[in-house]
Amino acid sequence: MRPGILIISHGSRDAAWVSLVDEAVEHAKLPEGIPAEVVFLEIVEGRLIQDGIDRLEAKGVTDLFVIPFFVSGGSTHVDEIAYALGVKEAASFDTDLEPFRVQARVWFGEPMDVDPIEMAQIVMERSRELLGGRQPEETVLMLVAHGSDHPLFYDRWVGGLQRVAVRIQREMNYAAVDTGLLLPEQLYDKIIRWQTETDYTVMVVPLFLSSGYFTNRVIPNRIGQAVCVYDGQALLPHPLVSRWLSRQVHQVMQRR
């Protein structure tokens, strides 16, 4: 067996977004001597998934350990990538993604919310910064994520968010840890409900890999005139993301 590591993220036209992904991988503790490629589902020319597969197989890789560098298993991209790599016989929705050319055996990891130890710790750190002088018992923490209109993927998004929420509530003792998705639109109505029915302060923390269009424009637009505390910080850059990558690589390589 000659192992290789393929870390797959979404991709962006924003070079800073791509750099944050690269830096997170650079600081992860990957096994020495094993070739690794950081690739993207779309947009980043020369670093697409097939490019990475080809480069690793050209080095003689026979076993490909794939890390889906995505926030949630609710992302349709995680599902279609698994299908296109031959991990599953069919995608769970209609996808235009064609199967990749791959000769190596593929071992597929999990996205961040399946075992969200590091994600929960990052959110707790962000939320402590937002608290200021407020008491957690008088504050509702609202986790906001992309979501999906597809019932199967909606359930996966909700399940992942709930795993994060449970971990946070064990340690922080907020009045509540609530969740709000952008698909279907939930955020504004949930903030308004807390605002009108209680005296709690609502703090909104986004669960997005990196800051960008959604954290800077979509979420503020959805919040609208609702009163809450929000600073738009995403998971990157944070060293715990690199720790998650290290842990996920170790876990998937133990499955062989």
C-alpha positions in Angstrom: 0.0 0.0 0.0 1.2 3.5 -0.9 -1.1 6.0 0.8 -1.9 9.5 -0.3 -4.0 12.3 1.3 -6.6 14.3 -0.7 -8.1 17.2 1.1 -11.1 18.6 -0.7 -12.8 22.0 -0.1 -15.3 24.0 -2.1 -13.2 26.7 -3.8 -13.7 30.4 -4.3 -12.8 33.2 -6.6 -11.4 35.0 -3.5 -7.7 34.2 -3.3 -7.8 35.0 0.4 -10.4 32.3 0.9 -8.2 29.8 -0.8 -5.2 30.9 1.2 -7.0 30.3 4.5 -7.7 26.7 3.5 -4.1 26.2 2.4 -2.8 27.7 5.7 -5.1 25.4 7.8 -3.7 22.4 6.0 -0.1 23.7 6.3 -0.4 23.9 10.0 -2.1 20.5 10.4 0.0 17.6 11.6 -0.1 15.2 8.7 1.8 11.9 8.6 5.4 12.5 7.4 6.4 11.1 4.1 2.9 10.7 2.7 2.1 12.9 -0.3 -0.9 15.2 0.1 -2.9 17.4 -2.2 -5.3 20.2 -1.3 -7.9 20.5 -4.0 -11.2 22.2 -4.7 -14.5 21.2 -6.2 -14.6 24.2 -8.5 -13.2 27.5 -9.6 -9.5 27.0 -8.6 -7.9 26.1 -11.9 -5.1 23.6 -11.7 -6.2 22.5 -8.3 -9.4 20.7 -9.0 -10.2 17.3 -7.7 -9.1 15.4 -10.8 -5.8 17.4 -10.8 -5.1 16.2 -7.3 -6.0 12.6 -8.0 -3.7 12.6 -11.1 -0.8 14.0 -9.3 -1.1 11.5 -6.4 -1.5 8.5 -8.6 1.5 9.7 -10.7 3.5 9.3 -7.5 2.3 5.7 -7.2 -0.4 6.2 -4.6 -2.6 3.1 -4.3 -4.8 4.1 -1.3 -6.4 7.6 -1.4 -7.5 9.0 2.0 -10.0 11.7 1.3 -10.9 14.5 3.7 -14.1 16.4 2.9 -13.1 19.8 4.2 -16.7 21.0 4.6 -18.6 22.2 7.7 -21.5 19.7 7.4 -22.6 16.4 6.0 -25.7 18.3 5.0 -23.7 19.8 2.1 -24.8 18.3 -1.1 -21.2 18.7 -2.2 -20.0 16.1 0.3 -22.6 13.6 -1.1 -21.8 14.2 -4.8 -18.0 14.1 -4.2 -18.4 10.7 -2.5 -20.4 9.5 -5.4 -18.0 10.8 -8.0 -15.1 9.1 -6.2 -17.0 5.8 -6.3 -17.6 5.6 -2.5 -21.3 5.3 -3.1 -23.2 3.9 -6.0 -25.4 6.9 -6.6 -25.8 10.4 -5.4 -28.7 11.2 -3.1 -29.9 14.0 -5.5 -29.5 14.9 -9.2 -25.9 16.0 -9.7 -24.0 17.1 -12.8 -20.7 16.0 -11.3 -19.2 13.2 -13.4 -17.3 10.3 -11.9 -13.6 11.0 -11.5 -10.8 8.9 -13.1 -9.4 7.1 -10.1 -7.5 3.8 -9.9 -6.6 3.9 -6.2 -8.7 2.6 -3.4 -10.7 5.4 -1.8 -11.2 5.9 1.9 -13.6 8.7 2.6 -13.6 10.8 5.8 -16.2 12.9 7.5 -17.0 16.6 7.5 -16.6 18.8 10.5 -20.0 18.5 12.2 -20.0 14.7 12.5 -17.7 14.8 15.5 -17.6 18.6 16.2 -15.2 18.8 19.1 -13.1 21.6 17.6 -16.0 23.4 16.0 -17.8 23.7 19.3 -14.6 25.0 21.0 -14.2 27.6 18.3 -17.8 28.7 18.6 -17.5 28.9 22.4 -14.4 31.1 22.1 -16.1 33.4 19.5 -19.2 33.6 21.7 -17.2 34.5 24.8 -15.7 37.4 22.9 -19.2 38.6 21.9 -20.6 38.3 25.4 -18.6 41.3 26.7 -20.1 42.0 30.1 -23.3 40.0 29.5 -24.2 36.9 31.4 -24.7 33.6 29.5 -27.9 32.9 31.4 -29.3 36.1 29.9 -28.2 35.3 26.4 -29.3 33.2 23.5 -26.6 31.9 21.2 -27.9 31.4 17.6 -25.8 29.2 15.4 -26.4 30.1 11.7 -25.5 27.8 8.8 -26.2 27.4 5.1 -28.8 24.6 5.3 -30.7 23.0 2.4 -34.2 22.8 1.0 -33.7 19.1 0.3 -35.3 17.1 3.2 -32.5 14.6 3.5 -29.8 17.2 3.6 -31.9 19.5 5.8 -32.0 16.8 8.4 -28.2 16.4 8.2 -27.7 20.1 8.7 -30.0 20.2 11.7 -28.4 17.1 13.2 -24.9 18.5 12.9 -25.9 21.9 14.4 -27.6 20.1 17.3 -24.4 18.2 18.0 -22.5 21.5 18.2 -25.3 23.1 20.3 -25.3 20.3 22.8 -21.6 20.5 23.4 -21.7 24.3 23.9 -24.7 24.2 26.2 -22.9 21.7 28.5 -20.1 24.2 29.2 -21.5 27.7 28.7 -25.0 27.6 30.3 -26.6 29.9 27.8 -30.3 30.6 28.2 -30.6 28.6 25.0 -28.4 27.6 22.1 -30.7 27.9 19.1 -30.1 27.3 15.4 -31.1 29.2 12.3 -30.6 28.1 8.7 -30.4 30.2 5.6 -32.1 27.4 3.6 -34.9 27.3 4.4 -34.9 30.9 5.7 -35.2 30.7 9.5 -32.8 33.3 10.9 -34.9 36.5 11.0 -38.0 34.9 12.4 -36.1 33.1 15.2 -34.3 36.3 16.3 -37.6 38.2 16.3 -39.3 35.5 18.4 -36.5 35.7 21.0 -36.5 39.4 20.9 -40.3 39.8 21.4 -41.0 36.9 23.8 -38.0 37.3 26.1 -35.5 39.9 27.5 -32.6 37.8 26.3 -29.8 39.2 24.1 -29.4 37.2 20.9 -25.9 36.5 19.7 -25.5 35.2 16.2 -22.4 33.1 15.3 -22.0 31.8 11.7 -20.8 28.2 11.1 -19.0 28.8 7.8 -15.5 27.7 7.0 -14.3 31.1 5.9 -15.6 34.7 5.9 -17.0 35.9 2.6 -20.2 36.5 0.7 -22.4 34.6 3.1 -20.9 36.0 6.4 -20.4 39.5 5.1 -23.6 40.0 3.0 -26.2 37.3 3.1 -26.4 36.9 6.9 -26.5 40.7 7.7 -29.2 41.1 5.0 -31.2 38.2 6.6 -30.9 39.7 10.0 -32.3 43.0 8.7 -33.8 45.2 11.4 -33.8 42.4 14.0 -31.7 43.3 17.1 -28.8 41.0 17.8 -25.0 40.8 18.3 -23.1 39.7 15.2 -19.5 40.1 14.1 -19.4 37.8 11.1 -16.3 35.7 12.2 -16.1 32.3 10.5 -14.2 29.2 11.6 -11.0 30.2 9.8 -8.5 31.3 10.6 -8.3 29.3 13.8 -5.7 26.8 14.8 -8.3 24.3 16.0 -9.4 23.8 12.4 -5.9 22.4 11.7 -6.3 20.2 14.7 -9.5 18.8 13.3 -7.8 18.1 10.0 -5.0 16.3 11.8 -7.5 14.2 13.8 -9.7 13.4 10.8 -6.7 12.3 8.7 -5.6 10.0 11.6 -9.1 8.6 11.9 -9.7 7.8 8.2 -6.3 6.2 7.9 -7.1 3.9 10.8 -10.0 2.5 8.8 -7.9 0.7 6.2 
